Amino acid sequence: MEMTSRVEIDEDSDKNKGSMWDLDQKLDQPMDEEAGRLRNMYREKKSSALLLLRLAFQSLGVVYGDLGTSPLYVFYNTFPGKIEDPEDVVGALSLIIYSLTLIPLLKYVFFVCKANDNGQGGTFALYSLLCRHAKIKTIPNQHRTDEELTTYSRSTFHEKSFAAKTKRWLERHVSRKNALLILVLVGTCMFIGDGILTPAISVLSAAGGIKVANPHMSNGVVVVVAVVILVGLFSMQHYGTDRVSWLFAPIVLLWFLIIGGIGIFNIWKYDSSVLKAYSPVYIYRYFKRGGKDGWTSLGGIMLSITGTEALFADLAYFPVSAVQLAFTVVVFPCLLLAYSGQAAYLMNNRDHVVDAFYRSIPDSIYWPVFVIATAAAIVASQAAISATFSTIKQALALGCFPRVKVVHTSKKFLGQIYIPDINWILMVLCIAVTAGFKNKSQIGNAYGTAVVIVMLVTTLLMTLIMILVWRCHWILVLLFTGLSLVVECTYFSAVLFKVNQGGWVPLVIAAAFLLIMYVWHYGTVKRYEFEMHSKVSMAWILGLGPSLGLVRVPGIGLVYTELASGVPHIFSHFITNLPAIHSVVVLVCVKYLPVYTVPEEERFLVKRIGPKNFHMFRCVARYGYKDLQKKDDDFEKKLLDSLFLFVRLESMMEGCSDSDEYSLYGQQTERSRDCLLNTNGNTISSNIDTTISSVDSIVPVRSPMHANFTVRSSGQVSSQTETDELEFLNSCRDNGVVHIMGNTVVRASGDARFYKKIAIDYIYAFLRKICRENSVIFNVPHESLLNVGQIFYV
């Protein structure tokens, strides 16, 4: 079935609604705000010293692999040719030392990491945190009908405070919200580019050790070895890292200890005078002596802090204190020793800058170090790939990426996922970069461009976090933003000189991903607006009577919609084209909240729509951006169990109080759920976290009140009405469940501009064609699926 409809969106429509709209609000009130325990669900537990040390050790393998492999290629990218003056080595080392101190140590480890979203790091995590403190989401699901679900942790500001003024400034114009979204998408796309370039440069640099030991070997052999390793790495992704992740931390720890030890040996053996680089005066002398060449060499120095953005993105697995301990005790000192040792070697061997790391290794341990370097490069690449998967999953949940298959690879860790389509795209691009450039210099230029742009985006988002979330004084905000931008813009100006020397690669990759993500998001927003503005009046539904003017056939119909309130347009389209509807109708809204996860027991919210004899319900299934719907293989069963639980609780709560709204609070468990669903005895006793309002809806409590209750079922709880309704629902379930989904086609209107026609009619249409259907995501059996087609123009 298809229909054609044109939607005119009026920005001031809410102001002009009359009494009919007020009646709708009374008949179909919005769900209340999310349960209080979701607000601060992630609290860092105080760990014992032994546990903290263990977590710090484990964080080395996940968080610091990328940062730790930088010594493989930094000096070569800083001095692509010959080193003219030994003092240049001291100046470059001084720049590396202070770059590592200012960016990874001070900015990220001790500042940015504290801005995590319930333990989650990365660009989208910061954006989600901001979305909970201001109405800046461009998908308009913060409408009055459901904003309580999505803005549960909004802070109140003093009307004249700097934070309140900033919040109002952001919320005032849609263009500012769009600008912020584009900023986030740019950072995300550059991070995806980082996930392509990290394996390329790390593995190629590690494999370069073969040629150092065999000088007559051609560079093509090194490239082939690197490509073989990369193919193997990407081909093994579907197995997950759960079985081998225990090896990551020992490998990376051994790597850091070895490069630190080699650094000490080289300082002692070659030239201990390089330690004067700890004086910042040599930075001034370096730029004065080098001029423009010294300035452009910052693109190579920049590579010493690559991996810092991955450090923040991989934060989810460990407490901040463990990450800080690992960096200050192991990573930071070992990196300083490694770079100082290479600088000492180069003071006496200026012609060896191309393979400075491998040539500075003592001959007696060369091959063991080569093996460990290759293993460390693989670990670093794995961390970058996993972080890319996680970032795309977050973008998908927030409506900014086409629906792709997401596979959960670990039963222990929620964040370990595998995305097949993205994996093969990353592999092809990574191999193309490795085989296309064939040298570390151009890949390094590309890598530096991607990293510095991600850092700039993080700085700008952190500025808003400090204002809206932390409510810092404006002087402190200005100090942090100013210092960060001075350092990062300096690096950015240097990498601009190398755009034509490989720096264009991440820009092209990011532009392609940005186009895909923004067009998909634009189409998602328009589809939501279509549903919002074409939803059916509840008064009209109630006017049809209990039969809805149709034949009610046995069975349960699950009507999927993106709205948390109101009757979707596909439902009215369905009942006006067919003479029958199911005996029980459930409007199902699958909704992503700006939190990283929603506990299983809080997943579903159920309410009744209209009088009981209508047998109409609404169910909102809530997910966080780290949750996997694939884990809900029994989605239908869980939904119906929640519906049955609602009917029991509704009957139990009737008559308990004369107030309009009352609640029972506690921790809902699977045991209490099973007790309510299956109890046949005389007593039901449980603790439930629910609220029954005057419109017969179950929603989480606003202000929790602790109460236990024990009620006898002999006529006091299991009333005849409840028993009849439960039997009716059971018989309907036995007759079959049908999933009714809208197949909405978006097209550009005839008078639309040409770029909108290209974006909607070609790019968005193509993405819709190749992405996964909702029926697959929810594991809907093909024989139980009913698609309702509709077309609308934008």
Disulfide bonds with the S-S distance in Angstrom:
none
